[in-house]
Amino acid sequence: MNINVIDLFAGPGGLGEGFFSYAHDEQFPFRGICSVEMDIHAHNTLTLRAFYRKLIQRKLELPKEYFEYAKGQLEQPCNNETYPLWEEAQSETLNLELGLDEDRDIEIFESLKVKYKNQLDNRPTVLIGGPPCQAYSLVGRARNKGIKDYTPEADHRHFLYREYLKIMQLFSPDIFVMENVKGMLSSQINGGLVFKQIITDLENCGDGYTLYSLKTGEKFDIEKTNPHDFLLKSEDYGIPQCRHRIIIIGIKNTLNNAPEKIPPLEKLKQVSTKQALENLPKVRSIFSNRSQYYKDNTYKNWLNYISVGINKLVKDEPNLEPKIKKALLKNVTDLKNSNELFNLTNNNFIYEAAISNYEEFVFDAAGNEILTHQPRPHMDTDLLRYFYCSTFRQTMNRNARASDFPTSLAPNHKSWNSGKFVDRFKVQSFAAPSSTITSHISKDGHYFIHPDPLQCRSLTVKEAARLQTFPDSYIFMGKRTNQFHQVGNAVPPLLARQIATIVHELTESIF
């Protein structure tokens, strides 16, 4: 049975990837009507991935033009033979900001209803998506408090979920899946909880919907259900990241075989940061354009700067913890013995995929080069801070706070000693799932320092994507900043795959 999918606020396609790549009896039941995204770079990523899936599902080889396009060398990723599939991919993805022009939105989606009338009339339809969440997130709300005369009621970002409801009303999907941040549970507007208003609006949209918890499988009852039943902790489901999100699933009330209870998500063994990253090649950090070594970014200068800086730190800081001193000196020695093993690029790197639930899903590019695993440039002083912080984490099994920093490494920030940003530098732990990969990773890497001191850098796009469970074959368009932003805003595709499995079970039983 084929199932229509409409993907709103799609980002680079994390939620959609879980659905569109799901296979049952060697068939791909979820078929895209449209994926909608306002950001041009994420939209380009969506389109390229749609093209990729069309090639793979037809067992066609990726044309050389595909990789040349991804590297910005061609205007199209196809040859003459595959051009029709590229046209199909382009028609399935819309670069559109919902809510900017309501008349235009309705016109576009009405035309889609006409275009796909036969499919919509004869197949189940699923609506998925996560309306932008800046107004609900804890960080966003804290930032809004600093804005003079800010009023939540006037912030259109509080009401973007209504754009989701408008499309829901128009297409009357049989099942919907909505994702949002944890802060939605506590965000308030007009003196009431945003969450209660959203729940009420979802239940009463169109023919009405019954809501279910993916955590418990139970129906939602506003008088009895704990709202936290909608909160999914990604690390409980085999995602190597502590990402906590609200995910609501609803089934249309007019369906005859709607269940009393749905299958809950099955908890899986935790996957650590080490498991996610360990088979990627080691790449060293590089100097930014603010460094004297920028134009001479050699391994020799890099090694000399770090080893001289750390040796001076150990010598000049008498109050440094002895264990930390010893570990710093050992890591400098190990760095000197590395014999230039760390590369700046890995375009020729080829690996063999291992097998596990996580690895089978993510390590899907065996035999091909892995893209977007180049380090971002860092300031000179940050290289020493990263080396120190990762060594501290390795030695003390916790992150260094402001009070643990040597005086010579303390950033020249007014807030450093204010007590507000005592954990400004955060090293990910090899032994556990990572912290939440957020869009802020596009601005700096201070919260996403690699746990290996010898690499002395923040995470690459590829590593962030691995922690988000994007398959290695996924290619993100745009510059590095755009790529980081896309990865940080996405739903983990492996979590989406598990949700897609449940949705497929439901459609099989209902229809």
N, C-alpha and C positions, 0 to 999 in steps of 0.2 A: 504493500500500500504506500503510495506517495503522499507526502504531507507538505503543504505550503508553509513557507516561513517568511515572515516580515520582520526585519531586524531594524529597530529604531535606535538612534543615538549609538551607532554601532562601534564607534572608535575604530581601531585597526582590525576588529573582527574577532575578539577573544570569545565572546559568548556564541557568536555565529559559527566559529570554527568547531566548537564542540558538537553542534547540530549538523552542520553540512558535511563534516568528515565522518559522521557516525555511519557504520555499515551493519546491515542485518542480512544474513544469508547472502553475503557478497553483493548486496545491493545497497544503494544510498537513498534511503526513503525521504530525507528532508531536502526539499527543493526550494530555492530562493525565488521569491516574488520580487523583493527588493531589500537592499541594505542601505540605510540612510545615515550619512555622517556629514557634519558641517566643515570639519577641518580638512583642507585639501590634501595634506600629506597622508593622513589616516585614510582618506577616501582613495588615494592612489594605492595604498597598501591593500585595502579591501579589494580593489579591482584586480590587482595583480594576483592576489590569493585566489580569487574566484576563477581566474584564468588557469592558475596552477591546478586547482581541483578538477576543472574540466579536462585538462590533459591527463592527469593521473587516473581519473575515473574511467577514461577511455583507453587506459594503458598505452598512452602515447609518450614518447620521450620528450623531455624538455628541450626545446630548440635552443641553439647557442644564443639566439637573439634574446631569449628570456633573461639570461645572466648579464648580457651586455646592456640591456635596458635597465636592469637593477643597479648597474654601476654608472648609469647616466650617460652611456655611450650611444644609445639609440633612442628614437622617439616611440618605438613600439616593441613589445616583447615577443613578437610573432613573425613567422615567415608566411609565405603565400598559402601554404597548406593549413596552418593553424589560425589564420586571420579570422575566419568565421567564429571560432571559439572566443577570440579576443573581443569581437563585437558583442557576443552574448554576455561576456563578463562585464563589459562596459554598460550594457543595458540594464544589468541587475543591480548596479550600485549608483546611488544618487548623492551628489555633493550638494546638500541642502540643509540650511539652518531652519529647523522647525520653529514655528511661532513668529518668525520675522514678518511674514506676509500670509495671513490665514487664508485669504481668498486663493492665493497662488498654491498653497499647500493642498487645499481641497481639490483644486483643479487637477493637480498632478496625481493625487491618489485616486480621484474619480476615473482618470484616464487609465490608471493601472487596473482598476476594477473591470473596465471594459476590455482591456487588452488580455487579461487573464481570467475572463469570466468563466470559461469552461472548467479551468483548473479549480477556481474558487468554488464553483457550484458542486463539483464532484469529488473533492478531496477535503480532508480535515485541514484546518488552517491554524497555525500557531504564531502568536505575536510574542517577540522577545525584545529585550532592551533595557538599558539603564539610563534614565534621564539624568543629566548632569547634576552633580551633588555638592557644588561648592557652598551653597547656602546652608546645607545640613551638616557638613563635616565640622568636627570640633575645631580644626585649624581655621577653617573659613569663618566660623562664628566668632572666634577670638579676633580674627583680623577685622571683621565687620564692626566689632565694638570700638575699634580705634578710629572709625570713620565718623566724622562729625555729622550729626543729625541723621544717622542711618536708621531707617525703619524697615523691619522685615517685610511688612505689608506692601512696601513699594519696590521690593526686590523681585524682579521677574523670575529670578532663578529658583525661588520658592515654588513657582507654579509651572515649571517646565514639564512636570509629570502630567499636567493637563493636556499637553500636546500628545502624549502617549495615549491618554484617554480618548482624544478626538479621533485618532486613527483606529483605536479599539472600537469606538462607536460606529465608525464607517465600515469596517470590515467584519465586525462581529466574529472574532476568532473563537474557535472551539476551546482553545487553551491559551493562556498567556503566562509568561515568565517575566517578572520585573525585578531588577537588581538595584540596590542603592547602598549608601554607606550606613554604618552603625548609628551615626549621629542623628539619623532620621527618627529614631525612637525617642529622642529627648528634645529635638528642635521644636520651638514653639512659635506660633503666629496667631494674632488676634486672641491671645490669652488661652489658646488651646494647643494640644499636641498636634504637630503636622502629621504624625503617623496615623492617628485616629481618623483624620480627615481623608488621608489617602486610602486607608482601608475602606472607609464608607463609600468613597467615590468608585473604587474598584468593584465593590460588591454590587453597586447600583448601576453600573455602566451598561447601556444597551438592555439586553434581555436579563441581565443580572448574572453574577458569578459567585460560586462557592470557592473560598480560599482555603489552601492547605499549607501545612508546614512540611518542608522537605526534611526537616530534622526528625520529626515524630511521625509524619504521615497523617496526622489528625486534621480534621476540619477546624477552621478557625471559628471560635465563638468569642465575640468581643467581651462577654461577661465572664468567661472561664479561661480562655487561652492566655498564656503568658506571651506578651509580644516578642520576648526573646526566643520563642520557638522558631521565629523566622530568621534568627541570626545564625549564620553558618560560619564555622571556624575552619578555614581552608586546610590548616595543618592536620585536621582530623580526617581528611579525605584524600591523603596522599599527595598534597601540594607542599613543596619545600619552602613554605612561606606562611607566616602568621598574618593572614589577611582575613579580617572579620567583616562580613557583609550581610545586609538584609536581602534575602531572596524570597519572593512571594510567587506562588504558582496558583492559578485559578482555572476552574473549569466551568463552562457555560451551564447555567441552570436548566436550559431547555433540552439538554441532551438526555436521552432516555436511560442510558446505562452508566450515568455518573456514579463513581464509587463513594462508599461511606468513608473509606480510608485509602490513601495512595501508598505505594511502596516508599519507605523513607530511604534517604541516601545511606549507603552502607559505609561504615567507618573503615578506614584503611590504615595500614602501618605508616607511621611518620617517615617522611623522606628528609634527610638532612641536607644542609647546604653543601657539604662535602660530596654527597652522592650526586647532587645536581651539577657540580662544577668540576669534579676531580679529573675528568678525562679531557677537559679543554686544555690546549697548550698554554704554557706559562708565558705571559707577556709582561715586560717591564713597563714602568711608567715613563713619561716623557716630560720635558720642560715646556712650559707655556711660553707665549711670546713676550711675557714680562721678565723672562730670565735672560741672563747674560749668555747662557748656553743654547738659546733657542735656535740659532743658525748653525750650531755645531752640536746637535743632539745625539752625540755618540755614546755608545755603551761605556767607553772609557771615562768620559766626563761625568756621566750619570753615576757610575760606580765611585769615582773619586769624590764627587760632591757628597754623596750619602755617607761614605766611610769616614771622610774627614769630619763631617758635621756630627756624626754620632760619637766618634772618638772624642771630639771636643766637648760634647755634651756630657759624656761620662766623666771626663776630667774636671770640668768646671762646675758640676753640680754636686757638691758634697753631701747633700741630703737625699740624694737619689737612693731608693730602695736597693739594697745589695743584690737581691735576686733579679731585679730589673737590669741593673748594670751588667751582671753576668750574662743575661739573656741577650742584651743589646750587642755586646761584644761578640758573642757566639754567632749571632745572626749576621753581623758584619763579616766575620770570617767565612761563614757559609756563602755569603754573597760573593766574596772575592774568589771563592773556589767554584763558582757556578760556570766559569769558562764560557761566558756569553751565550748561555743556553736560552736566555730570554729574548724573544723576538719582538719586533714592533708590529709585525703583520703575520698572519697565518693563512694567507690565501691558498697555500698549497697543502694545508693540513688535511689529512684524511684519517678518519677513525673508524673503528668497527663498533657497531651498536651492540649493547648488552641487552639482556631481556629481564624485565620486571614490569609491573603495571606502569610506573612512571617512565622507565627507560624505553619501553616499547612505544609509548605515545610520543615522547619528546625526541629520542635519538633516531630520527627517521631519515637522516641524510647520509647514512654510511656510504662511503665511496665518493662523496662530493665535498667540495670545499665548504668551510663554514665561514659565513660572512659576519660582519659587524662585531668582530672580536678585537678591535683595535682600541688601545687605551686612550683616554682623553688627556689633554695636557694639564699639568698641575703647576702651581707656583712653587718656587724653590723651597720655601719654608714649609709648605704643606707636604712636600715629599718627606721631610724629616719628621713632621707630626704623624704622618701615616705610618712610617717605619716604627716610630715610638709606640703609637697606639696599638698597632697590630702585635708588636712584641709584648706590650703590656697585657693584652687580651690573652695571648698565647701562654703567658707566664702566670697571670693571676686569675684566669678564667672569668674575667669580667671586663667591662669597658672602663677606660680611664675617664674620670670626671675632672672638672676644672682643678680641684684640689690636688689631683694626682699629677698635674702637668709641671714639668720643670719650668722655672721662670723664663728661661731663654726660648721656650717653645710656646709660651702663652700668646694667643692671637692679640693683636692690637685692636680689640673691639671694646666699646664702652660697656657692652652687656656681659662681657666675659666674667666679671666678678660680681654681677648683679644677682646671681642665683637663679636667673631665668633660663640660661642656656648652659648649664653645667655639663650636659652630655652632648655638646655640639658635635663631637667626633665619635662616631659609632662604628665599631668593627663588627662585621657579621661573624657569627660563630660557625665553624666547620661542623660542630657536633649536633646542631639543632637546625630547625627551619629558620629561614631568614626573617627579619622584621618586614613589615609591609613595604612592598615596592610602590612608591608613590610618584606622581608626576614631578615632585620637587627634585627628583634625581636628575632632571634635565638642567637644573640650575647649578648644582654642585654635588660632589660626591661625599661630603663629610659624614653623612649618615649611612653611607654604603661603602665602607672601606673593605677591601679584600682581606680575608683572614691570613693570607700568606705574607709575612713581613718582607720576604725577598722580592715580591712583585711590586710592593710599595706604591699602591694606587687604589683608586676607587673601582667599582665594578664597570665592566664594559656593557654595551647594549646586549650582546649575546648572553652574558651572565645574568643580567636582569631578566631577559626573556626566558632563560632556563628556569629561573626561580618562579616565573609566572606560568611555566609549563607551555610556552609556545614551542611548537615543533621546530627542530633545527632547520627544516626546509622553509620556514616562514621568513619572508624578506620584508623589512620595514623600509618604506620610502621616505625621502627627505634627508635633511642633514642629521648629524648625530643628536642634536638637541631635540629635533622633531621626533626622532626614533625613541629616545628616552621617554618623551612625553606620552607617546602612544602606548608604550609598554606599561608605564606606570598607571595609566587610566583604565587598563583593560580588566576584564573578568578572566581568571585563569582558564584557558581552554580545556584543561583536563577535568576541572570541576564542571565546566559546561557540558563536557562529554557525558559525565555521570548523570547530569540533569536530563540530557537528551535521551539517555537510555530509559529513564523513568517515563518521560513524555511519550516515547515510542510504545512502551508497554501499555500506557493508558489509551493511546489511540487504537491499539490492537484490540483492547478489551471493550472499548466503547463503540467502535465502529465495526 
